[in-house]
Amino acid sequence: MNRRVLRMLGLLLWALAALACAGASPGDMGNGQPQGDGASAGPATACQSDADCVVVETACCDHCNGGKAEAFNKAHANEHRPQGCGGGCTRLGCGDAIAVCENNTCQVEILPLGS
């Protein structure tokens, strides 16, 4: 194999490892389904409509690059934002994360890439 192929394989393995550490699997990305267990909402995730919810990247890197996107009620979003981040994230692309209100609980939905 040439160096370019080996670099691409290395990057792919790193990205898969980052997803595993973030609690996601490659099959979770871009499936268009809300994420979360559907349990009853606490105050930080309670909602009546999609407009009550916002996506918060809760790690220093975004959900495409080893971090995690979570949905919270707008009133509680700042409590969950990371502090003291210094960069060092990859720049892989993936589908946008949107917040939806499902069963009175804010949840994240990852859109398919290119939506």
DSSP file (Angstrom, degrees, kcal/mol; ACC not computed):
  #  RESIDUE AA STRUCTURE BP1 BP2  ACC     N-H-->O    O-->H-N    N-H-->O    O-->H-N    TCO  KAPPA ALPHA  PHI   PSI    X-CA   Y-CA   Z-CA
    1    1 A M              0   0    0      0, 0.0     2,-0.1     0, 0.0     0, 0.0   0.000 360.0 360.0 360.0 147.4    0.0    0.0    0.0
    2    2 A N     >  -     0   0    0      1,-0.1     4,-2.0     4,-0.0     3,-0.2  -0.401 360.0-102.5 -87.2 171.5    1.2    3.5   -0.6
    3    3 A R  H  > S+     0   0    0      1,-0.2     4,-2.7     2,-0.2     5,-0.2   0.857 117.8  57.0 -62.2 -37.6    1.5    6.2    2.0
    4    4 A R  H  > S+     0   0    0      2,-0.2     4,-2.2     1,-0.2    -1,-0.2   0.916 108.3  46.4 -62.4 -43.4   -1.7    8.0    1.0
    5    5 A V  H  > S+     0   0    0      2,-0.2     4,-2.5     1,-0.2    -1,-0.2   0.916 112.6  50.5 -65.1 -43.0   -3.8    4.9    1.5
    6    6 A L  H  X S+     0   0    0     -4,-2.0     4,-2.4     1,-0.2    -2,-0.2   0.901 110.0  50.3 -63.1 -40.5   -2.2    4.2    4.8
    7    7 A R  H  X S+     0   0    0     -4,-2.7     4,-2.5     2,-0.2    -1,-0.2   0.919 110.9  49.1 -62.9 -43.1   -2.8    7.7    6.0
    8    8 A M  H  X S+     0   0    0     -4,-2.2     4,-2.4     2,-0.2    -2,-0.2   0.908 111.6  48.9 -64.2 -41.6   -6.5    7.5    5.0
    9    9 A L  H  X S+     0   0    0     -4,-2.5     4,-2.5     2,-0.2    -1,-0.2   0.906 111.1  50.8 -63.3 -41.0   -6.9    4.2    6.8
   10   10 A G  H  X S+     0   0    0     -4,-2.4     4,-2.3     2,-0.2    -2,-0.2   0.912 111.0  47.8 -62.2 -43.1   -5.2    5.7    9.9
   11   11 A L  H  X S+     0   0    0     -4,-2.5     4,-2.5     2,-0.2    -2,-0.2   0.901 111.4  51.0 -64.8 -41.1   -7.5    8.7    9.8
   12   12 A L  H  X S+     0   0    0     -4,-2.4     4,-2.3     2,-0.2    -2,-0.2   0.924 110.9  47.8 -62.3 -45.0  -10.5    6.4    9.4
   13   13 A L  H  X S+     0   0    0     -4,-2.5     4,-2.2     1,-0.2    -2,-0.2   0.892 111.4  51.1 -63.2 -39.3   -9.5    4.2   12.4
   14   14 A W  H  X S+     0   0    0     -4,-2.3     4,-2.4     2,-0.2    -2,-0.2   0.925 110.1  49.5 -63.6 -43.8   -8.9    7.3   14.5
   15   15 A A  H  X S+     0   0    0     -4,-2.5     4,-2.2     1,-0.2    -2,-0.2   0.899 110.7  49.6 -63.4 -40.7  -12.4    8.7   13.6
   16   16 A L  H  X S+     0   0    0     -4,-2.3     4,-2.2     2,-0.2    -1,-0.2   0.900 111.0  49.8 -64.7 -39.9  -14.0    5.4   14.5
   17   17 A A  H  X S+     0   0    0     -4,-2.2     4,-2.2     2,-0.2    -2,-0.2   0.903 109.4  51.8 -64.3 -40.5  -12.2    5.3   17.8
   18   18 A A  H  X S+     0   0    0     -4,-2.4     4,-1.5     1,-0.2    -2,-0.2   0.897 109.6  49.8 -63.5 -40.2  -13.3    8.9   18.5
   19   19 A L  H  <>S+     0   0    0     -4,-2.2     5,-2.4     1,-0.2     4,-0.4   0.904 109.3  51.5 -64.1 -40.7  -16.9    7.9   17.8
   20   20 A A  H ><5S+     0   0    0     -4,-2.2     3,-1.0     1,-0.2    -2,-0.2   0.897 109.5  50.0 -63.4 -39.7  -16.6    4.9   20.1
   21   21 A C  H 3<5S+     0   0    0     -4,-2.2    -1,-0.2     1,-0.2    -2,-0.2   0.803 107.3  55.1 -67.9 -28.6  -15.3    7.1   22.9
   22   22 A A  T 3<5S-     0   0    0     -4,-1.5    -1,-0.2    -5,-0.2    -2,-0.2   0.487 119.5-109.8 -83.8  -2.4  -18.2    9.5   22.4
   23   23 A G  T < 5S+     0   0    0     -3,-1.0     2,-0.3    -4,-0.4    -3,-0.2   0.616  82.2 111.7  86.5  12.4  -20.7    6.8   22.9
   24   24 A A      < -     0   0    0     -5,-2.4    -1,-0.3    -6,-0.2    -2,-0.2  -0.761  53.3-147.0-113.6 162.0  -21.8    6.7   19.3
   25   25 A S    >>  -     0   0    0     -2,-0.3     3,-2.2    -3,-0.1     4,-0.8  -0.894  33.4-107.0-121.2 158.7  -21.4    4.1   16.6
   26   26 A P  G >4 S+     0   0    0      0, 0.0     3,-0.6     0, 0.0    -1,-0.1   0.818 120.4  59.9 -55.1 -30.2  -21.0    4.7   12.9
   27   27 A G  G 34 S+     0   0    0      1,-0.2    -3,-0.0     3,-0.0     4,-0.0   0.710  97.6  60.1 -69.9 -20.2  -24.6    3.5   12.4
   28   28 A D  G X4 S+     0   0    0     -3,-2.2     3,-1.0     2,-0.1     2,-0.3   0.762  86.2  92.6 -76.5 -25.0  -25.9    6.2   14.7
   29   29 A M  T << S-     0   0    0     -4,-0.8    84,-0.1    -3,-0.6    82,-0.0  -0.542 101.0  -5.9 -77.3 127.6  -24.6    9.0   12.5
   30   30 A G  T 3  S+     0   0    0     -2,-0.3    -1,-0.2    81,-0.2    -2,-0.1   0.698  86.2 127.3  71.8  21.7  -26.9   10.4    9.9
   31   31 A N    <   -     0   0    0     -3,-1.0    80,-0.1     2,-0.2    -2,-0.1   0.522  69.9-128.0 -89.9  -2.5  -29.8    7.9   10.4
   32   32 A G        +     0   0    0     78,-1.5    79,-0.1     1,-0.2    -3,-0.1   0.596  67.3 124.9  73.5   9.0  -32.3   10.7   10.8
   33   33 A Q        -     0   0    0     -5,-0.2    77,-0.6    77,-0.2    -1,-0.2  -0.822  67.7-107.1-104.8 141.5  -33.6    9.3   14.1
   34   34 A P  E     -A  109   0A   0      0, 0.0     2,-0.3     0, 0.0    75,-0.2  -0.334  34.7-136.6 -60.6 145.4  -33.7   11.2   17.4
   35   35 A Q  E     +A  108   0A   0     73,-3.2    73,-0.7     2,-0.0     2,-0.2  -0.803  55.6  72.8-105.9 150.4  -31.1   10.0   19.9
   36   36 A G  S    S-     0   0    0     -2,-0.3    71,-0.1    71,-0.1    34,-0.0  -0.576  82.6 -91.2 129.0 166.8  -31.8    9.5   23.5
   37   37 A D        -     0   0    0     -2,-0.2    -1,-0.1     3,-0.1     3,-0.1   0.507  49.2-123.1 -94.3  -3.1  -33.6    6.9   25.7
   38   38 A G        +     0   0    0      1,-0.2     3,-0.1    -3,-0.1    -2,-0.0   0.609  57.3 153.5  75.1   9.3  -37.0    8.6   25.7
   39   39 A A        -     0   0    0      1,-0.2    -1,-0.2    66,-0.0    -2,-0.0  -0.215  58.2 -73.5 -66.5 163.7  -37.0    8.7   29.5
   40   40 A S        -     0   0    0      1,-0.1     2,-0.2    -3,-0.1    -1,-0.2  -0.273  59.5-104.4 -61.7 147.3  -39.0   11.4   31.2
   41   41 A A        -     0   0    0     62,-0.3    -1,-0.1    63,-0.2    64,-0.1  -0.471  23.8-149.3 -79.3 139.2  -37.5   14.9   31.0
   42   42 A G    >>  -     0   0    0     -2,-0.2     3,-1.4     1,-0.0     4,-1.0  -0.439  45.1 -88.4 -87.0 175.6  -35.7   16.6   33.8
   43   43 A P  T 34 S+     0   0    0      0, 0.0     3,-0.4     0, 0.0    30,-0.1   0.839 127.2  58.6 -57.7 -33.3  -35.8   20.4   33.9
   44   44 A A  T 34 S+     0   0    0      1,-0.2    29,-3.1    28,-0.1    32,-0.2   0.733 119.6  27.8 -70.2 -21.2  -32.7   20.7   31.7
   45   45 A T  T <4 S+     0   0    0     -3,-1.4    61,-3.3    27,-0.3    -1,-0.2   0.318  89.1 124.4-122.6   7.0  -34.3   18.7   28.9
   46   46 A A  B  <  +B  105   0A   0     -4,-1.0     2,-0.3    -3,-0.4    59,-0.2  -0.429  33.3 162.4 -71.4 142.5  -38.1   19.5   29.4
   47   47 A C        -     0   0    0     57,-1.1     3,-0.1    -2,-0.1    -6,-0.1  -0.985  41.6-161.7-154.7 161.9  -39.9   20.9   26.4
   48   48 A Q  S    S+     0   0    0      1,-0.4     2,-0.3    -2,-0.3    56,-0.1   0.566  85.5   6.3-113.4 -26.4  -43.3   21.6   24.9
   49   49 A S  S >  S-     0   0    0     55,-0.1     3,-1.7    53,-0.1    -1,-0.4  -0.946  81.0 -96.6-150.6 167.5  -42.2   22.2   21.3
   50   50 A D  G >  S+     0   0    0     -2,-0.3     3,-1.7     1,-0.3    49,-0.1   0.824 117.8  67.3 -56.5 -32.7  -39.0   22.0   19.1
   51   51 A A  G 3  S+     0   0    0      1,-0.3    -1,-0.3    50,-0.1    23,-0.1   0.706  91.9  61.3 -64.3 -20.0  -38.6   25.8   19.7
   52   52 A D  G <  S+     0   0    0     -3,-1.7    22,-2.6    21,-0.1     2,-0.3   0.654  97.7  75.1 -76.9 -15.7  -37.9   25.1   23.4
   53   53 A C  E <   -D   73   0B   0     -3,-1.7     2,-0.3    -4,-0.3    20,-0.2  -0.717  53.9-178.0-108.6 147.8  -34.8   23.0   22.5
   54   54 A V  E     -D   72   0B   0     18,-2.4    18,-2.3    -2,-0.3     2,-0.4  -0.974  29.1-115.8-136.1 152.8  -31.3   23.8   21.3
   55   55 A V  E     -D   71   0B   0     -2,-0.3     2,-0.4    16,-0.2    16,-0.2  -0.733  29.0-169.0 -86.4 135.2  -28.3   21.7   20.4
   56   56 A V  E     -D   70   0B   0     14,-3.4    14,-2.6    -2,-0.4     2,-0.9  -0.994  21.8-138.6-125.0 125.8  -25.2   22.0   22.6
   57   57 A E  E     -D   69   0B   0     -2,-0.4    12,-0.2    12,-0.2     5,-0.1  -0.764  22.2-168.0 -78.7 109.4  -21.9   20.5   21.7
   58   58 A T        +     0   0    0     10,-2.5     2,-0.3    -2,-0.9    -1,-0.1   0.402  62.5  56.1 -89.5   2.5  -21.0   19.3   25.2
   59   59 A A  S    S-     0   0    0      9,-0.5     8,-0.1     2,-0.4     4,-0.1  -0.810  95.1-104.4-123.8 169.4  -17.3   18.5   24.5
   60   60 A C  S    S+     0   0    0     -2,-0.3     2,-0.3    23,-0.1    29,-0.1   0.854 107.8  54.6 -64.9 -34.5  -14.6   20.7   23.2
   61   61 A C  S    S-     0   0    0      1,-0.1     7,-0.5    27,-0.1    -2,-0.4  -0.697  96.1-108.0 -95.6 153.8  -14.8   19.0   19.7
   62   62 A D    > > -     0   0    0     -2,-0.3     5,-2.4     5,-0.2     3,-1.7  -0.161  37.2 -92.5 -76.4 175.7  -18.0   18.9   17.8
   63   63 A H  T 3 5S+     0   0    0      1,-0.3     3,-0.5     3,-0.2     6,-0.1   0.685 124.8  56.6 -64.5 -18.6  -20.1   15.8   17.3
   64   64 A C  T 3 5S+     0   0    0      1,-0.2    -1,-0.3    28,-0.1    28,-0.1   0.665 110.3  44.7 -81.9 -17.0  -18.4   15.1   14.0
   65   65 A N  T < 5S-     0   0    0     -3,-1.7    25,-0.4    25,-0.1    -1,-0.2  -0.238 133.3 -66.2-130.3  44.0  -14.9   15.0   15.6
   66   66 A G  T   5S+     0   0    0     -3,-0.5    -3,-0.2     1,-0.3    -6,-0.1   0.335 103.6 102.7  95.2  -6.9  -15.1   13.0   18.7
   67   67 A G      < -     0   0    0     -5,-2.4     2,-0.4    -8,-0.1    -1,-0.3  -0.017  66.7-113.5 -90.6-160.1  -17.4   15.2   20.8
   68   68 A K        -     0   0    0     -7,-0.5   -10,-2.5    -3,-0.1     2,-0.5  -0.993  10.0-148.1-144.5 133.3  -21.1   14.9   21.6
   69   69 A A  E     +D   57   0B   0     -2,-0.4     2,-0.3   -12,-0.2   -12,-0.2  -0.876  24.6 175.6 -98.4 130.0  -24.1   16.9   20.6
   70   70 A E  E     -D   56   0B   0    -14,-2.6   -14,-3.4    -2,-0.5     2,-0.4  -0.925  24.6-127.1-130.4 157.6  -26.9   17.0   23.2
   71   71 A A  E     +D   55   0B   0     -2,-0.3     2,-0.3    35,-0.3   -16,-0.2  -0.889  30.4 170.2-109.8 136.4  -30.2   18.8   23.3
   72   72 A F  E     -D   54   0B   0    -18,-2.3   -18,-2.4    -2,-0.4   -27,-0.3  -0.933  43.0 -89.4-136.9 159.5  -31.3   21.0   26.2
   73   73 A N  E >>  -D   53   0B   0    -29,-3.1     3,-2.3    -2,-0.3     4,-0.7  -0.484  45.6-115.9 -62.8 140.4  -34.0   23.4   27.0
   74   74 A K  G >4 S+     0   0    0    -22,-2.6     3,-0.9     1,-0.3     4,-0.4   0.833 114.1  60.2 -50.0 -38.0  -32.9   26.9   26.0
   75   75 A A  G 34 S+     0   0    0      1,-0.2    -1,-0.3   -23,-0.2   -31,-0.1   0.705 113.6  35.8 -66.6 -19.6  -32.9   28.1   29.6
   76   76 A H  G X4 S+     0   0    0     -3,-2.3     3,-0.7   -32,-0.2     4,-0.4   0.357  86.6 101.5-114.1   3.2  -30.4   25.4   30.6
   77   77 A A  G X< S+     0   0    0     -3,-0.9     3,-1.8    -4,-0.7     4,-0.3   0.897  77.4  54.6 -60.6 -45.4  -28.1   25.3   27.6
   78   78 A N  G >  S+     0   0    0     -4,-0.4     3,-1.0     1,-0.3    -1,-0.2   0.766  97.1  66.2 -64.2 -24.5  -25.2   27.4   28.9
   79   79 A E  G <  S+     0   0    0     -3,-0.7    -1,-0.3     1,-0.2    -2,-0.2   0.707 104.8  45.3 -65.9 -19.0  -24.9   25.1   31.9
   80   80 A H  G <  S+     0   0    0     -3,-1.8    -1,-0.2    -4,-0.4    -2,-0.2   0.332  83.0 112.2-111.6   5.0  -23.8   22.3   29.6
   81   81 A R  S <  S-     0   0    0     -3,-1.0   -23,-0.2    -4,-0.3   -21,-0.1  -0.590  72.7-108.5 -79.6 142.0  -21.3   24.1   27.3
   82   82 A P        -     0   0    0      0, 0.0     2,-0.3     0, 0.0     3,-0.2  -0.302  30.6-147.6 -69.7 154.7  -17.6   23.0   27.7
   83   83 A Q        +     0   0    0      1,-0.2   -23,-0.1    -2,-0.0     0, 0.0  -0.906  67.2  18.2-120.5 149.1  -15.1   25.3   29.4
   84   84 A G  S    S+     0   0    0     -2,-0.3     2,-0.2     1,-0.2    -1,-0.2   0.805  72.5 170.9  68.8  33.6  -11.4   25.7   28.7
   85   85 A C        -     0   0    0     -3,-0.2    -1,-0.2     1,-0.1     3,-0.1  -0.538  17.1-172.6 -78.7 142.6  -11.1   24.1   25.3
   86   86 A G        -     0   0    0      1,-0.4     2,-0.2    -2,-0.2    -1,-0.1   0.246  36.2-114.3-121.3  14.4   -7.9   24.5   23.5
   87   87 A G        +     0   0    0      1,-0.1    -1,-0.4   -27,-0.1   -27,-0.0  -0.551  60.6 137.6  90.4-156.8   -8.5   23.2   20.0
   88   88 A G        +     0   0    0      1,-0.3     2,-0.2    -2,-0.2    -1,-0.1   0.626  39.8 141.5  85.2  14.9   -6.8   20.1   18.6
   89   89 A C        -     0   0    0    -29,-0.1    -1,-0.3     1,-0.1   -23,-0.1  -0.576  51.7-118.3 -88.4 151.9  -10.0   18.7   17.0
   90   90 A T        -     0   0    0    -25,-0.4    -1,-0.1    -2,-0.2   -25,-0.1  -0.236  18.5-129.3 -73.6 175.8  -10.1   17.0   13.6
   91   91 A R        +     0   0    0    -27,-0.1     2,-0.2     2,-0.0   -26,-0.1  -0.258  48.4 148.9-125.6  45.8  -12.1   18.6   10.9
   92   92 A L        -     0   0    0    -28,-0.1     2,-0.3     1,-0.0   -28,-0.1  -0.504  38.6-132.7 -76.5 149.6  -14.2   15.7    9.7
   93   93 A G        +     0   0    0     -2,-0.2     2,-0.3   -28,-0.0    20,-0.1  -0.734  33.1 152.9-103.6 153.0  -17.7   16.5    8.3
   94   94 A C        -     0   0    0     -2,-0.3    20,-0.2    18,-0.1   -30,-0.1  -0.918  49.4 -54.4-158.4-177.6  -21.0   14.9    9.1
   95   95 A G        -     0   0    0     -2,-0.3    18,-0.2    16,-0.2   -65,-0.1  -0.264  62.4 -96.1 -67.2 152.8  -24.7   15.7    9.1
   96   96 A D        -     0   0    0     16,-0.3    15,-3.1    14,-0.1     2,-0.5  -0.324  32.4-128.6 -65.6 149.2  -26.0   18.7   11.1
   97   97 A A  E     -C  110   0A   0     13,-0.2     2,-0.3    11,-0.0    13,-0.2  -0.881  28.5-175.9 -99.0 130.1  -27.4   18.1   14.6
   98   98 A I  E     -C  109   0A   0     11,-2.7    11,-2.8    -2,-0.5     2,-0.4  -0.920  22.3-124.0-124.2 154.0  -30.8   19.6   15.3
   99   99 A A  E     +C  108   0A   0     -2,-0.3     2,-0.3     9,-0.2     9,-0.2  -0.816  29.9 178.5 -98.4 134.9  -32.9   19.7   18.5
  100  100 A V  E     -C  107   0A   0      7,-2.8     7,-3.0    -2,-0.4     2,-0.7  -0.946  27.9-128.4-130.9 153.7  -36.4   18.2   18.5
  101  101 A C  E     +C  106   0A   0     -2,-0.3     2,-0.4     5,-0.2     5,-0.2  -0.913  34.3 170.4-103.1 114.0  -38.9   17.9   21.3
  102  102 A E  E >   -C  105   0A   0      3,-2.5     3,-1.0    -2,-0.7   -64,-0.1  -0.988  69.6 -10.0-128.8 124.5  -40.2   14.3   21.5
  103  103 A N  T 3  S-     0   0    0     -2,-0.4   -62,-0.3     1,-0.2    -1,-0.1   0.887 128.3 -58.3  54.9  42.2  -42.4   13.1   24.4
  104  104 A N  T 3  S+     0   0    0      1,-0.2   -57,-1.1   -56,-0.1     2,-0.4   0.745 117.8 110.8  60.9  27.1  -41.7   16.4   26.2
  105  105 A T  E <  S-BC  46 102A   0     -3,-1.0    -3,-2.5   -59,-0.2     2,-0.3  -0.996  70.7-123.8-132.6 128.3  -37.9   15.8   26.1
  106  106 A C  E     + C   0 101A   0    -61,-3.3     2,-0.3    -2,-0.4   -35,-0.3  -0.535  40.5 174.1 -67.8 130.2  -35.3   17.7   24.1
  107  107 A Q  E     - C   0 100A   0     -7,-3.0    -7,-2.8    -2,-0.3     2,-0.4  -0.934  29.1-116.1-137.0 159.7  -33.4   15.2   21.9
  108  108 A V  E     -AC  35  99A   0    -73,-0.7   -73,-3.2    -2,-0.3     2,-0.4  -0.795  20.5-167.1 -98.8 138.1  -30.8   15.4   19.2
  109  109 A E  E     -AC  34  98A   0    -11,-2.8   -11,-2.7    -2,-0.4     2,-0.7  -0.996  12.0-147.7-121.5 127.0  -31.4   14.3   15.6
  110  110 A I  E     - C   0  97A   0    -77,-0.6   -78,-1.5    -2,-0.4   -13,-0.2  -0.846  17.6-143.1 -95.9 118.3  -28.4   14.0   13.3
  111  111 A L        -     0   0    0    -15,-3.1   -16,-0.2    -2,-0.7   -81,-0.2  -0.434  28.2 -93.0 -76.6 152.7  -29.4   14.8    9.7
  112  112 A P    >   -     0   0    0      0, 0.0     3,-1.8     0, 0.0   -16,-0.3  -0.349  56.5 -86.6 -60.9 147.0  -27.9   12.8    6.8
  113  113 A L  T 3  S+     0   0    0      1,-0.3   -18,-0.1   -18,-0.2    -3,-0.0  -0.324 115.9  25.7 -57.4 132.1  -24.8   14.5    5.4
  114  114 A G  T 3         0   0    0    -20,-0.2    -1,-0.3    -3,-0.1   -19,-0.0   0.475 360.0 360.0  92.1   3.9  -25.7   17.0    2.7
  115  115 A S    <         0   0    0     -3,-1.8    -2,-0.1   -19,-0.0   -20,-0.0   0.478 360.0 360.0 -83.1 360.0  -29.2   17.8    4.1
